[in-house]
């Protein structure tokens, strides 16, 4: 294991240091990913509740989820440009939003 020591809100790991605060773009990316997943869950519940007859409503909510996850990817990549921050939320947010985008595109291609 590599040595890790903390000194006044900074974490030193080998020759690199990271601030204890996460990048703001990564936090926004995680929020966008959570909102997109919530919209997809609402889509599934509405479709089930209306017996599959909620075409335009579910489609518009899924498209909104796709757009929100696209913004999440954008803000996640912008978070990587912030100097001296922890980039773990950026990585998680970009991967999470990318999975949501791929899921929505797969739904539209399949035509479910």
C-alpha positions in Angstrom: 0.0 0.0 0.0 1.1 3.5 -0.7 1.7 5.9 2.1 -1.2 8.3 2.8 -0.9 11.1 5.3 -3.2 14.0 6.1 -2.0 17.5 6.7 -4.4 20.4 7.2 -7.3 19.4 4.8 -4.9 17.9 2.2 -4.3 14.3 1.4 -0.8 13.5 0.3 -0.5 10.3 -1.8 3.0 9.6 -3.1 4.0 12.8 -5.0 0.5 14.2 -5.6 -1.8 16.0 -3.3 -5.5 16.4 -3.4 -7.7 18.9 -1.6 -10.3 17.3 0.6 -13.1 19.1 -1.3 -14.5 17.4 -4.4 -14.7 19.1 -7.8 -17.9 21.1 -8.2 -18.5 19.7 -11.7 -18.4 16.2 -10.3 -21.1 17.0 -7.7 -23.3 18.5 -10.4 -22.7 15.5 -12.6 -23.8 13.2 -9.8 -27.0 15.3 -9.2 -27.8 15.2 -12.9 -27.3 11.4 -12.9 -29.6 11.0 -10.0 -32.3 13.2 -11.6 -32.1 11.2 -14.8 -32.5 7.9 -13.0 -35.4 9.4 -11.1 -37.1 10.4 -14.3 -36.6 6.9 -15.8 -38.2 5.4 -12.7 -41.1 7.8 -13.1 -41.4 6.7 -16.7 -41.5 3.0 -15.8 -44.2 3.7 -13.1 -46.3 5.8 -15.4 -46.1 3.3 -18.2 -47.1 0.4 -15.9 -49.9 2.5 -14.2 -51.4 3.5 -17.5 -51.2 0.1 -19.0 -48.7 1.0 -21.7 -50.9 3.9 -23.0 -48.7 6.8 -21.9 -46.6 7.1 -25.1 -46.0 10.8 -25.5 -45.7 11.4 -21.7 -43.2 8.6 -21.2 -41.3 9.5 -24.3 -40.9 13.1 -23.3 -39.8 12.2 -19.8 -37.2 9.7 -21.3 -35.9 12.4 -23.7 -35.6 14.8 -20.7 -33.7 12.1 -18.8 -31.4 11.8 -21.8 -30.8 15.5 -22.0 -30.2 15.8 -18.2 -27.7 12.9 -18.3 -25.9 14.7 -21.3 -25.6 17.8 -19.1 -24.2 15.5 -16.4 -21.5 14.2 -18.7 -20.7 17.8 -19.8 -20.3 19.0 -16.2 -18.4 15.9 -15.2 -15.8 16.6 -17.9 -15.6 20.2 -16.9 -15.0 19.2 -13.3 -11.7 17.5 -14.5 -10.4 20.9 -15.3 -10.6 22.2 -11.8 -7.2 22.4 -10.2 -6.3 20.7 -6.9 -9.7 19.0 -6.3 -10.7 15.4 -5.8 -11.9 13.9 -9.1 -13.7 10.8 -7.9 -17.2 12.4 -8.1 -16.3 13.4 -11.7 -15.4 9.9 -12.6 -18.5 8.4 -11.0 -20.8 11.0 -12.4 -19.5 10.7 -16.0 -19.8 6.9 -15.9 -23.2 7.0 -14.2 -24.6 9.5 -16.7 -23.0 7.6 -19.6 -24.8 4.5 -18.6 -28.1 6.4 -18.4 -27.5 7.8 -21.9 -26.7 4.4 -23.2 -29.8 2.9 -21.6 -32.1 5.6 -23.0 -30.6 5.2 -26.5 -31.1 1.4 -26.3 -34.7 1.9 -25.3 -35.3 4.2 -28.3 -33.5 1.9 -30.7 -35.3 -1.2 -29.5 -38.6 0.7 -29.6 -40.0 -0.6 -26.3 
